[in-house]
Amino acid sequence: MKNFVFSIIFVLCMGFSAFSQNFEDGFNPAYANKRGVYLLPQAGDFAIGVDATPFLSFVGNIFTSGANTPPLFDGVNQTIYGKYFVQDFRAVRVRLTLNMSNNTIKGEVADDVKQSTTPQDPDAILFDAQKLSYSYVEIGAGYEVRRGNGRVQGFWGGEVFFGVSNEKEKYEYANNMTTNNQTPSTYSFPGYNNRLSTSERVTERKPDSNIFAGLGTFVGIEYFVAPQISIGGEFGLGFMFRSSAQSESTSERWNSTDNKKEINTETNPYWDKSQKNHMQTILVSKWSKRSQITQ
């Protein structure tokens, strides 16, 4: 899990709202443009928004010489939020943050069978595969109060949130561990220590699993550049309570005594055994940028 200890999170959101109230009821000209079109959301309105950062980064990178990956093709990293305005300047809001990724890395190894049989093929190669996955899900619910003058609107409020996160490593080896090949050629993936010895290698590892919940406050400002179109920023601060499970590692090795392959599973607590169920309190801070479009 990526710890939220004084972390800075940048989120750029684009939202859409549908209005259900008659603008003529309680119409205030201070919140309308020169043509008399109302700028702000009103009581009874709904809003929904998504994180637009991946799309804007993709567009921006078109004009640079760097790599440009289309959004959503290398995983999901999105924040989706919704609001319901119980009054003109008060809203309840919900938030869903998803961060999920899957990545496969391959490493070249010798083909032990073809390089050891007759006739030999010294150039024969195979590929070991490392599959990395990460998932982070957070749900939040809060209450928002707004104040302002015309196009400029400040807002503040609080929220509660709950979430889970998991990481996983999985390895697929091209050369099998057998009686005739007790120490097969294995690719050592840099930084992951998957090859424990010549006769033992990791097949699966779960290094991080967490459940967390917290309370937070936020304050921000929006500027309506056009009717129901705004840009703004938000800063949040709160506390998070986190409980981490034990890490787990599975490996395969050759048992020379029994002359067979065996599977070994180990668990390791993150803290001392007396503290493995310890609940952490973490100060959370974040800053987010967003834009909202309503109509």
N, C-alpha and C positions, 0 to 999 in steps of 0.2 A: 504494500500500500504506500502511496505517496503521502507522507505525513503532512498535516496542515499546520505545522508549527510556524507561525508568522509567515505563512505562504502568501504570495501575490497571485491572484487569479484574474486574468483578463478575459472578459466575456463581452462580445459585441452582439447584441440581440436585435432582431427585427420582428416586430409584432403586428398583429392584425386584430382589429376590434369591430364588432357589429353593434350598432346602436339600436336601442328599442324605444327610446323616449322621444316625445315630441319636443323639438327645440324651442317651440314657442312657450312652453311651460317653464316659467322661471328664467327666461332668457336674460342674460346679463351682457350688455354690449362690450364690457371690458374684456370679455373672453371670446370676442369675435373679430374677424379681420375687417378690412375696409368694405368688403362686399357683403358683410353681415353673416358670413359663414362661421359657425361655431368652431372654436379651436380644440376644446377640451372634452374628454369623456364625461358622461353624466351618470346619475343614479340609474341602475338597471342595465348598464352596459357590460358586455363581456369583452375580454381581451385574451389573445393567445400569442405567444412569441417563441422564436427559436434562435439559437446561437448562430449568428451569421459569420463568425470569424473564419471558419474554413473556406467559405465561398469568397469572402473579401480577400483573403490571403491568396487564393487561387488566381483571382483576377489581377491582384497586384503583382504577383510573380510573373505574369505574362510579359510584363515590361522589364523584367530583370533577366540576367543570364543564368540564374540559379535553377535548380531542379524545381519542377512544378507538378505536384501530385494532385489530381482531381479530388475534390472533397468526397468523403464517405467511402472511398475505395480502399483505404488502408485502415479501416476501423471506424468506430463511432466515438466522437467526442462532442457531445451536444448538451446544451441546457435548454429545456423547454419550460416555459412558465405560463401561467394563466391568472387572470384577475376577474373579479366580479365587483363592480362598484355598488356598494350598499347605499352610499350617498354620493353626492357630487364630488366630494373631496375625501372619501374614505372607501377603501377597497380591501377585500380579503384576497389573498393570493396563494397560489400553490406553485411548486417548482419541482422539476424532475431533472436531475443531472445524470447523464450516462457517459461513461468513458470505457470503451471496450476495444481491444485490439488483439489481433492474431498475426503472428509473424513466423515464417519458416525460413531457417538458415541451413544451407547445405555445406558439407565439408568433404573434400576429396580424400579417399583412402585407397590402398591397393586392394585388388581383388585377390584374396588369399587363395582361392581355389584355382583360378587360372594361372596364377604365378607360381604355384607349387606342383601342378600336375604336368605330365609329359604329353605333348610338347608344351613348354612353358610360354606364357605370354607376359613378358616383363612390363609391358605398357598397359596391361588391363587395369582399369580403375572402377571404383564404385563410389557411391555418395552416402554418407551418414546424414541424417536430418535432425535438426533441433527445432521443436515447435514451442513457441512462447505465446502464452495467452494471459490477458489481464482484463479484469472486469471491475467496474466501480459503479455502484448505483446509490444515489442519494435522493431522498424525498423530503421536501420542506413545505411547511404551511405557515402563513403569517398574516398579519394585519398591517395595513398601510394607511397613513394619514398624510394628506397633501395640503399645501398652502402655497399661494403665489400671487403674482400680479400679472395678468395677461398671459403672455407666451411663456414666461419663466415660472416654473413650478418646482418648489422644493417638496421633498417627501421623506418620511421616516417611519419606523415601526419596528416590529420584532417578529421572530419566527422560531419554530421548533423544527428539527430535522432528524432524520434517521437514515442509516445506510449500511451497506456491506461492501467489502472488497475482497478480491481473491487474485492470486498469481499462481501460475503453473508452468512448469517446464516438462517437456516430454521428448524422449530421444528414441529414434529409430535407427538401428545399426544394420548396415548392409552385410557385414560378415557375421554369421552366426557363431555362437559359442558352442562347440561340440567336442566330442572325445578326441577327434583328430585335429581340432583347432581350439585348444583351451585358452589361448591368448590371442584372440583375433585382432587384426589391425583395426584401430579405432581412432577417429578424429577427435582431437581435443579442442573443444570450442573455447575460444579465448574468454577468460573471466568467469567461467561457469564451473570449472573443476568437475567435469562429467566423467573424466577418466581417473578413477581413484587409484588404480594400480594397473599393472600389465594384465592382471587376471580379474579385475573388478571394474565395472562401469555403471554409471547411474542410468536408469531407464525412465524414472519419473521423479519430479521434485515439486513439492508444494511449499514454497518458502514463506508465504504471507497470506493470512486469512484474518479478517477483522470484522467486527460488528461495532457500530458507533452510533451515538445519539448526542444531541446538543441543543443549546439555546443560543440565540444570537439576536443582535440588533443591527439595523442598517439605516443609513441616511444618504440621500442623494439629491440630484437636481436634474430637471429636464427642461429643454427649450423646444417649444413647438415652432418649427421652421415653416410650417404650413398647417392648414386645418387637419387635425388628427395625425400629424407627422412630427415626431419629436426625436431629439438626440439628447443623451445625458450620461451621467455616470453615477455609480453607487459604491459606497464603502460600508463594509460590514465588520462587526466585531462580536465575538462570542466565545463560549466554552464548549468543548467536545469531550465526551466520555467514551473511551475506546477500550474494548476487550479483544485481545489477540489470541488466536488459537495456536497450538504448537505446530511447528513446521514438521513436514514429513518427507522422507526421502526413501525411494525404492531403488535398489541396485541388483545387478546379477553378477555372480562370480562362480568360478569353478571350484567345486569341492573335490580335491584330489583323493581324499579318503574314501568317499562314496563313489567317486568317478562319475559325477553328474553335475549339471548346472543347478544352482540354488538361488532363490530370490531372498533378499534381505531387506527388511523395512525398519527404519529408525525414525523416532520422533524426538524433537529437541525443543524445549520451551524457550521462549524469547528471554525470559528472566530466570532467576533462580527458581528451583522447584517450589519453594515456599511462596513464590510470587506469580506462578504461572497463570493464575486466574485474576491477577491484579487489574484493577480498573484505572485507567489513566485519565487525568484531567488535562486537557490541552487548550491553550489560548488560541483562538482562531481569528485571523484577520484576512480580509480580502477586499480587493478593489475591482469593480467591474464597469465596463463601458457598454452602453447599449443605445440602440435607436428603436423607436416604436412608431408604427404606422397604424392609424385608425381611420375608419371611414363610416 
